[in-house]
Amino acid sequence: MSRQRPPCRKPTRRVLMQGPSSASPVASAAAGSGVGRVGRAEPSRMGIAPMARALREMSSAASRQKTLLLVWHSRTGLAEQMSNALERGAYECARQMECGERIVVQRRRASEATAEEVLSASGYLFCAPENLASTSGEMLEFFHRCYYHMFDAQKGDGRAKTYSESSKLIGRPVGIAVAAGSDGTNAARQMERICRGWRLNPVAESIINRNGQPQTAQAILAPKTCTEEARQKCEELGGLVAASILLHDEV
C-alpha cells in the first residue's frame, strides 16, 4: 500500500519572513542514508532496505514538485528587486504551508525564457518596467516569442470545415507586477490582456509600483530602490500564486 502524503497547510494571508526553513523529512532521510554525499554510502550505518526507501521517497517528492515560472526584466534595478520579493514570498508561503519541497521557483530573464518553460510550469509571475507608456520591449519580446506556441488546434470531423484553438495553459494561476514612474497602467493592461488570451487565472490585481520621481531623462535612467511597502506587496503576490499552485495540487 502506498503511503499517502500529508496535505499542505493553508497559508496565512500575510507572508511573514521567519528565517530559514528546517530540513524536509525526505532530505533528512537522504542525509541519514548517505545519499547525496561525495563518495560511497555507509552500509554499516544503514541497511539496503532503509536506503532504498529513502531513494523512493526522494523520487516521489521529485515527481510531485511543481514549477512556478518567474519571468522578469529590469532596466534600473527596481523591477529586479520586485522580482526578488516575488520569489521570496513564494518560497515563504510554501514553507508556511509545510510544502517547501513541492515547489521550485524558476527565475528567467525575459530574454532567456522559452516556450517550453512556459508550457511546463504550473503557474506564473511576470515582472517588468513600463517604458514609454508600454511594457518594456524585452518583456514584450518574450510574450511575442512564446505566445502562439501555447495553443492547441482543434479541427472538425471532416464533415464540416471548422477550426478552433484552445490554450494549453487554461486556469493556471498568474501574478503581474509593474515598476513604473508616474503611471504603469498601460504596461499592466498589456500583460493582463496577454494573460487573458492564454486563459490564465489572476490570483490578485496587478501590482503597479510607482517610484514618484520626476519624469526627466536623468531621473528615469537613475538606479531605483524598492520601498518596503512595495516589497511586502510583491511577497504577498508571490505567496498567493505559490499557494494557488499547491492547493490545486491537493484537489
Secondary structure, 3 states (H helix, E strand, C coil): CCCCCCCCCCCCCCCCCCCCCCCCHHHHHHHHHCCCCCCCCCCCCCCHHHHHHHHHHHHHHHHHCEEEEEEECCCCCHHHHHHHHHHHHHHHHHHHCCCHHHEEEEEEECCCCCHHHHHHCCEEEEEEEEECCEECHHHHHHHHHHHHHHEEEEECCCCCCCEEEEECCCCCEEEEEEEECCCCHHHHHHHHHHHHHCCCEECCCCEEEECCCCCCHHHHHCCCCCCHHHHHHHHHHHHHHHHHHHHHHHC
